[in-house]
Amino acid sequence: MSTDAVAAEVLTGTRPPALAVIINCFNYERYIECAIQSVVSQNNPDCEIVVIDDGSTDGSWTIIQNSGVRAFRKTNGGQVSACLLGIEKTTAPFVLFLDADDQLLPGSLDAIIDALDADISKLQFQLVRINETGAVIAPAFPALPMGRDRDKFQAHVKKSGTYISPPTSGNVFRRDVCELLRNASYDTAVDGVILTAAPFFGDIVSLNRPLGCYRIHGQNKSGVQNGVSQALLEKHKRRFNDRVIHLKSILRQNNWSDTIRDPKSMYFYNIYEIHQDMISGRRVSARKALGAVRQLPSWYSPLRRAVTAAALMTAPVLPNAINVRFINSWRLVLVRLVSSFARVQALTVAPRSYPRCPLPGGPR
């Protein structure tokens, strides 16, 4: 069957789409056109696209309307509410939530759709880090071992409350898993409980190839450029706790075995507490630091485990001023390190080129 014939079936409803790409946007007028075009330009007949504007106050909505794609505007209510509206406006069995400042790479939709089947609850793939103008600044991440599994990911969640996973734009979820968001009012991020619940609903497929781009810039909601405060750490700690408690309730509702540890005994919860101790001026106890070392996630690489363990074990003896300075700058330092790595790599390895989307109005 020709591509045009398949597209006609999708439009008439006689052939349902396989994948829905939901782009949620709030005040990203500079990037939204790139995100939309990265999907539309692939002209994939098995993909439906919808854009949800979450009450933008800049020129985003005008750009979205001019793109010609299906779009809806709502009162600002956050990413989760925007994505839930996107779910209601689409029908495909699998969903990809694409952040408005990110984009997909050519051929990614074909690769994703070809890898999907009914037993998969989540598919994840690598993302290439790009800067504000779309230039590649670091290699693809995270380091995803190619494969398909669910038991391994369940084990990670039961012990640590999470597992290695890309940011939002690198995940595809089965629609029934996305429905869990309706009871996640405690969370502002769409890839929270559905990420941790996915291994209990089906297989997790990992593709160790870049299919999208993750943009790093001054407005990232992940806070790459922001310092760490007591309030922010408390928010992350509370959200982590709520996610695990929510997951435990989901397992009970489905009459599945609940062997997940208490979230307060998990590595990430304790790391947030250690950081809070440092910021507040309290001395980090050796017992708490050693406990965090013992809880290190099993998917950390040997180097990362060694570096993290060393940092934790020296925290009780280093002055808090040094610890706090490190905590407040580590994200920015990490970005600079990967950017420098990319530049050094470019001197010794033939660079791999990725298509760049020209930004409206050029650099700002």
Stockholm file with secondary structure:
# STOCKHOLM 1.0

chainA/1-364         MSTDAVAAEVLTGTRPPALAVIINCFNYERYIECAIQSVVSQNNPDCEIVVIDDGSTDGSWTIIQNSGVRAFRKTNGGQVSACLLGIEKTTAPFVLFLDADDQLLPGSLDAIIDALDADISKLQFQLVRINETGAVIAPAFPALPMGRDRDKFQAHVKKSGTYISPPTSGNVFRRDVCELLRNASYDTAVDGVILTAAPFFGDIVSLNRPLGCYRIHGQNKSGVQNGVSQALLEKHKRRFNDRVIHLKSILRQNNWSDTIRDPKSMYFYNIYEIHQDMISGRRVSARKALGAVRQLPSWYSPLRRAVTAAALMTAPVLPNAINVRFINSWRLVLVRLVSSFARVQALTVAPRSYPRCPLPGGPR
#=GR chainA/1-364 SS CCHHHHHHHHHHTSSCCSEEEEEEESSCTTTHHHHHHHHHTTCCTTEEEEEEECSCSSSHHHHHHHHTSEEEECCCCCHHHHHHHHHHTCCCSEEEEEETTCEECTTHHHHHHHHCCTTEEEEEEEEEEECTTSCEEEEEESCCCSEEESHHHHHHHHHHSCCCCCCGGGEEEEHHHHGGGGGCTTCSCTTSHHHHHHHHHSEEEEEEEEEEEEECCTTCTTCTTSCCCHHHHHHHHHHHHHHHHHHHHHHHHTTCCCCCCCGGGSHHHHHHHHHHHHHHTCCCCHHHHHHHHHTCCTTSCHHHHHHHHHHHHHTTTSCHHHHHHHHHHHHHHHHHHHHHHHHHHHHHSCCCCCCCCCCTTSCC
#=GC SS_cons         CCHHHHHHHHHHTSSCCSEEEEEEESSCTTTHHHHHHHHHTTCCTTEEEEEEECSCSSSHHHHHHHHTSEEEECCCCCHHHHHHHHHHTCCCSEEEEEETTCEECTTHHHHHHHHCCTTEEEEEEEEEEECTTSCEEEEEESCCCSEEESHHHHHHHHHHSCCCCCCGGGEEEEHHHHGGGGGCTTCSCTTSHHHHHHHHHSEEEEEEEEEEEEECCTTCTTCTTSCCCHHHHHHHHHHHHHHHHHHHHHHHHTTCCCCCCCGGGSHHHHHHHHHHHHHHTCCCCHHHHHHHHHTCCTTSCHHHHHHHHHHHHHTTTSCHHHHHHHHHHHHHHHHHHHHHHHHHHHHHSCCCCCCCCCCTTSCC
//
